[in-house]
Each structure stands twice: as C-alpha cells, then as structure tokens.
C-alpha cells in the first residue's frame, strides 16, 4: 500500500475548546485522543466521512503558538463542501468568524475564509 496522508497540525491554545469547536460547531468527529506523555495529548479530528485528520496540537509540543484571534493566519488547508451557502449560514449562527460571505470564485464555485477560535484560517469552497 502506498503511503497516505494521516493528518496536518493546527496549533491551538486550548485542546478542549478546540475539540468543542471542531466537533460541536463544525460537525467533525474525534478520531484519536491519546495521552502520549503527562503533558502531551495527541488529539485528531476529521471531517465527516473522511480519513485525513487535523491534529489539534498544543503549542509547547509544536514549538509555536496559535496565531490568535486578533491576528489570524492561513493554515493553507482547503476544504470542499457540497453546499457552502448552507454551511456559512449554519456556522455563522454558531459564531464561526468568516472574513466575509461566500464569493464567486474564478472556477465557478463559491469560496470563503473562516477562522477557528485560535486564529487558524481555513479556505472553504463548494466548487472543487
């Protein structure tokens, strides 16, 4: 079997707050939750129906802090959805911070950027 992508790391300021945001607000599932050492919890969430995950990484393990809500930074992680308008409405109602409403993209779909509570920005589109 060829290697496959397991996960990418997003540094968060608080793993419990991050877990709540990604599972309750975004609707993702917790795939792994392992206490590796006394101060290192390996926590992975995945979008529904997918296997590649996002590690909700603590700053002291990854050597960098979360960007912060006042200074969001791109994760360079791109998401695709079937209905961006519906996701935008639902997530906005849950308090997800978007840069603005979905906008038409050159390839024909809609696209938008949103941030998690720690300033990690994601791009989402409904047009792959």
C-alpha positions as CSV (number, residue, x, y, z in Angstrom):
1,X,0.0,0.0,0.0
2,X,1.3,3.5,-0.9
3,X,1.7,6.0,1.9
4,X,-1.3,8.2,2.6
5,X,-1.8,11.5,4.4
6,X,-2.7,10.9,8.0
7,X,-3.1,14.4,9.4
8,X,-1.9,18.0,9.4
9,X,-1.2,20.0,12.6
10,X,-3.1,23.1,13.6
11,X,-1.7,24.7,16.8
12,X,-4.4,25.6,19.3
13,X,-4.3,27.4,22.6
14,X,-6.6,25.0,24.4
15,X,-7.4,21.5,23.2
16,X,-10.8,21.2,25.0
17,X,-12.0,24.5,23.4
18,X,-10.7,23.3,20.1
19,X,-12.3,19.9,20.4
20,X,-15.7,21.6,21.1
21,X,-15.3,23.9,18.1
22,X,-14.3,21.3,15.6
23,X,-16.8,18.6,16.8
24,X,-19.8,20.5,18.0
25,X,-19.7,23.6,15.8
26,X,-18.1,22.3,12.6
27,X,-19.6,18.8,13.0
28,X,-16.3,16.9,12.7
29,X,-15.6,13.6,14.6
30,X,-12.9,12.9,17.1
31,X,-10.7,10.2,15.6
32,X,-7.9,9.9,18.1
33,X,-7.4,11.0,21.7
34,X,-4.2,9.6,23.2
35,X,-2.3,10.8,26.3
36,X,1.2,10.3,24.9
37,X,3.0,11.7,28.0
38,X,2.0,13.6,31.1
39,X,1.8,16.9,29.2
40,X,1.2,15.7,25.6
41,X,-2.3,14.8,24.4
42,X,-2.4,13.6,20.7
43,X,-5.9,14.8,19.6
44,X,-7.1,14.3,16.0
45,X,-10.4,15.4,14.4
46,X,-11.8,14.6,10.9
47,X,-14.5,15.9,8.7
48,X,-17.4,13.5,8.4
49,X,-16.7,10.6,6.0
50,X,-13.0,11.3,5.6
51,X,-9.8,9.8,7.0
52,X,-7.3,12.7,6.8
53,X,-7.4,14.5,10.1
54,X,-6.4,17.7,11.8
55,X,-4.2,17.4,14.9
56,X,-5.3,19.9,17.5
57,X,-1.7,20.5,18.6
58,X,-0.5,22.1,21.8
59,X,2.0,25.0,21.4
60,X,4.6,23.5,23.8
61,X,4.9,20.4,21.6
62,X,4.9,22.0,18.2
63,X,7.3,24.9,19.1
64,X,5.0,27.7,18.0
65,X,1.9,29.3,19.4
66,X,-1.6,29.6,17.9
67,X,-1.8,32.8,15.8
68,X,-4.5,34.4,18.0
69,X,-8.0,35.6,17.1
70,X,-6.8,39.2,16.7
71,X,-4.1,38.1,14.2
72,X,-5.5,35.2,12.2
73,X,-3.1,33.3,9.9
74,X,-3.8,31.0,7.0
75,X,-3.3,27.3,7.6
76,X,-3.2,26.7,3.9
77,X,-5.8,24.0,4.4
78,X,-8.5,24.0,1.8
79,X,-11.9,22.4,2.4
80,X,-14.6,21.4,-0.1
81,X,-18.3,21.2,0.8
82,X,-21.5,20.3,-1.1
83,X,-23.3,23.5,0.0
84,X,-21.2,26.4,1.1
85,X,-24.2,28.8,1.5
86,X,-25.8,26.4,3.9
87,X,-22.6,25.8,5.9
88,X,-21.9,29.5,6.0
89,X,-25.4,30.2,7.5
90,X,-25.2,27.3,10.0
91,X,-21.6,28.0,11.1
92,X,-22.2,31.8,11.3
93,X,-25.1,31.1,13.6
94,X,-22.8,29.1,15.8
95,X,-20.4,32.0,16.0
96,X,-17.8,31.0,13.4
97,X,-15.9,34.1,12.2
98,X,-15.7,34.4,8.4
99,X,-13.8,37.1,6.5
100,X,-17.0,37.8,4.7
101,X,-19.8,35.9,2.9
102,X,-19.1,33.4,0.2
103,X,-17.9,34.9,-3.0
104,X,-17.8,33.6,-6.6
105,X,-14.5,32.0,-7.5
106,X,-12.9,32.0,-11.0
107,X,-13.6,28.3,-11.4
108,X,-17.3,28.7,-10.9
109,X,-17.9,27.8,-7.2
110,X,-18.2,29.9,-4.1
111,X,-15.4,30.4,-1.6
112,X,-14.9,31.9,1.8
113,X,-12.3,32.0,4.6
114,X,-13.1,31.3,8.2
115,X,-11.1,31.1,11.5
116,X,-11.2,28.8,14.4
117,X,-11.2,30.4,17.9
118,X,-7.3,30.5,17.9
119,X,-6.9,32.4,14.6
120,X,-6.2,29.5,12.3
121,X,-7.8,30.4,9.0
122,X,-9.2,27.9,6.5
123,X,-10.5,28.3,2.9
124,X,-13.7,26.5,2.0
125,X,-15.4,26.2,-1.4
126,X,-18.3,24.3,-2.9
127,X,-16.6,24.1,-6.3
128,X,-13.7,21.6,-6.4
